[in-house]
Amino acid sequence: MFETIDYELSRNVLTITLNRPEAMNTYTYQMNEELKAAFKQAETDDEVRVIIVTGAGRAFCAGMDLESGEETFQTAEDEDEFRDIGGQVSLQLFESSKPIIAAINGPAVGIGLTMTLPMDLRIVKKDTKIGFVFARRGIGPEAASGWFLPRIVSMGKALEWMLTGRMIPTKEALESGLVLYEEEDPLGKSKEIAEDIVTNTAATSNSFAKKLLWGMLEENHPENSHLIESKFLYWASRNRDAKEGIESFVEKRSPIFPLKHSDLPNFFSNGTEGDR
């Protein structure tokens, strides 16, 4: 089905692997289309609880494939229609209801790094090369990184990384909050976290928490969060996941939550939420 990526679902964990190892998984227009299709498929599949994104071989993604030379970033679209391909994927990731983990197993530069910003957790291989190198190529930030990066790290740090285009030591990335863990085996750590999520948490709880935290970044008063949290708690308290969560705790066993991602109403619209 896919030529530039691998799509493997096992025990509710979907692993999407960028699969151009001979080219250090550099990003292409075909890869972009396949990633969009893969994430769209994953979003509608209730068997997918967690998504891990990693790279084949020794790299995660060494940026855009530059084999086309100076025409790499040019398309036949006119100025009003043109949209950068990294941004297309980033916006789709932002709308995903599933937890997404970036297992950065090797060099990740340019779009190879910005594409991870809308993912929920980033785990990087210790001492690998990462950087926002756009200024050193005569282009600018893309993949909606102008929105994501200053929300993940400080504005000063985001500006310094973008203005210099330098490589970022993984220790610095960890201390700045860009990555959650600096590991020798980022894929192994990602699988450990994914298994914990699948085994011990409710899909409805995670979907709500993800939308809540991102959504509240733009709100100017905590009451807005309080109101939405109250709606969810009212709904959850009358549904089977909360019952199972309490019963499994009392019975000292692992929970088996019955509801799926698709069972969650939309608490972030003005419509009336249904009851399930």
N, C-alpha and C positions, 0 to 999 in steps of 0.2 A: 504493500500500500504506500509506503514512504521510501524515498531513495536517499535523502540526506539526514534523516533522523531514524532512530529506533523507538518503538512504542511497545513497552512490555508491562503488562498488568499482572501482579502476583500478590495474593493475600491483601487485596484492597489498596495496595500501593502501586501507583503508576510511575514507572521510570521512563522518562523521555531522554534519550541520549543523542546529542549532536554527533552525527556520524560521518565526518569527513576527515578522518585521522591523518590521511596523507597530506592534507592542507591545513592541519592544526585546527580543524573545524571552523575555518573562516566562514563568515556569514554570506549567504547568497540570496538572490530573490526567490529561488526555489525553496531554500530552507525556510525563508520567511512564510511562504504560502503553506508549507507543510506544518510548521509550528502552529499557525493559526488554525488549521484544520484539526490538528491533534488536540489543542486546548478546547476547541469547540466540542469535539467528541467527548473529551473527558468531563466537561461541564454537565453534560446530559446523562452521564453514566453513573448511577448511584453506587455501582460497585467500586468506583474510584473514591477513596477517602482522602488520600494524600498524594501529591504529585512531587516527584523529585526530578530535577533537571541537571544533567551532568554531561560530560564530554567523553568521546571515545579516544583512546590513546593518551598521549601525554599533555594534551591541551584541553581547556574548557572551550574557549572560542577566542582565537587570536585576532578578533576584529573583522572588519569587512574584507571580503575577497577583492583584492586590488588588481587582479589580472587584466581588467579592462582599462587600466591606466586612468587618465584624466576623465574618462567618460563613465567611471564607476558609479557616480552618484547622479548621472543624468538619465532622464526618462523622456518618453514622448509626450508626457502630460504637459499642459500649460501651467503657468504659475499658480492660478487659482485652484486648480485641481490637484496639484502635487501634494502628497503627504509622505513623510519619510517612513520607510518600511519598519524601522525599529519602533516607532511610535504606534504603528498599527498593532504590533504584538503587545507592547506595554499596556495599552488601553484595554486589550482583551484580558490580559493577566489581572489587571486592576479590578475588572468586573467579576473575576472568578470567585466562586463561593467555597472553593477547596483550598486547604493549606498547601502552599507551594514552597519547596525547599530547593535552594540552589546549592548543589554540591560542586564547588569550584575546584576541580581536581588538577588544574594546571593553568597556564597563562590565560588571562581574561582581560582584554584591552578593548578600548573603544566600545562598539556595540556589544562586544563580549562581556563587558561589565555593566553597561547601562541596562541591558536586557534583564539583569538580575534585580534591579532596584524595585520593581513592583512585586517581586516575589517576597514571601513573608519572612523567610529565614535564609541567611547566607552563611555557608560554612566553607572556608577556604583552605587549600593546602598550604602548609607552612612554607614561607619564603618563595612562593611562586610569584610571577610577574603579573601585576594588575595595575591598571591606570586608565585615566580619562584623557587620551592622547590627542584629542581633536585639534587643539591649537597647533600642534606639531605637524599636522597634515593640512593646515590651511582651511579646515572646516570648523563646525561648531557643535555643541552638545545636541544630542538627538534622543529619540526613544522616550520623550517626555521627561528626561533627566533633570531639566530645569525645575520641574515640579517636585519630583521624588527626592533628589539628593539633599536639598536643604531641609527636608522634613526628616531625613534619616540621621544626618550629621549637622553640625553647626553651619551657618551661612559662611562664616570665615573659612572654615576648612573646605567647604564645597567650592568656594571661589578660588582658594589657593590651588586645589587639585586641578580645577578646570583651566585656570590662567597659566599654570606652569606646564601642564600636560605631562608631568613627571610620573615615573613609576612609584607606586605607593607600597612601602614595606608592609607585609601582612600584619606585623605587630602594631603598626600605626593604624591600619584599617580596623583592627580589633579594638584598640583603645578609643577610636573615634566613633565606634558604634556602627560602622559600615558592615562589618561581619559579626556574627554571633560567636563563632568558634574558629580557632586556627588549629588545624588538625593535620596529622600525617596522612590520614585516610578520611577525607571529607565525605566520600560516598558511604563508607561504613557508619560514620556518625549520623549522617542523614537518615539512613535506614533505621538506626537505633531510635531516633526521634520519631520517625514515621510509625514504627511498630508501637511505640508508647501511645501515640495518638489513636491509632486504630484499635488497640486493645483496651484502652482505659477511658476513652472520651466519647461523647455523643456527637454525631455528625451535625445535628441541629444546633447544638451549643457552639461548635466551632464556626459554622457558617455565620451565625449571628455575631459572635465575637469579632470575627474578621471584618465584617461590614461595619460594625459599631465603631471600632477603633479607627479605621480609615475615615469613616464618615464624620466622626466628631472632630477631626483635625481642623475643619473649616468653621465649626460652630463657635460662637462668641460667649456662650453661657452654659454652665454645667447642667442647667435645668433641662436643656434639650436632650442631653444624654439620659438624664433621670427619667424623662417621659418615655423614651423608646425602651429603655431597660425595663420599665414598669410594664409596658405592653407585652414584652417578651416573657417576663416572669409570670404574668397573669396567664398567658397562653401555655407556657411550659408546665405550670403547676397543675394544669388540667389534662396533661397528656402523658403518654406512656414512658417517655424517656425519664422524666423526673421520678415517676414511680419506680422504675427499674434502678435508677441511681440510688435511691434511698434503700430499697430492698437489698441490693447487692452490698451496700455498706453495712447494713445491720447483719446480714448473713455472712459477712467477711468472705466474699467471693468476687471474682472479676465480673463486671457488668456486661450484659448483652443488650445493648440499646436497640430497640426495634425500629425507630424512625430513621428515615433517609434524608439526605440533603434536600431532595425535592419535596419533602413534607413541610418544609419551613415556609410560612407565609412571608410576604414582604412587609417588614415593619418600618421600612424607610420610604414609604409612599404615603400619600394622603388618603388612599383608599381604605376600605374596611377589610381588616384581616379576617380570614375565615378560621374556623375551629376544626382541628383534626384530632 
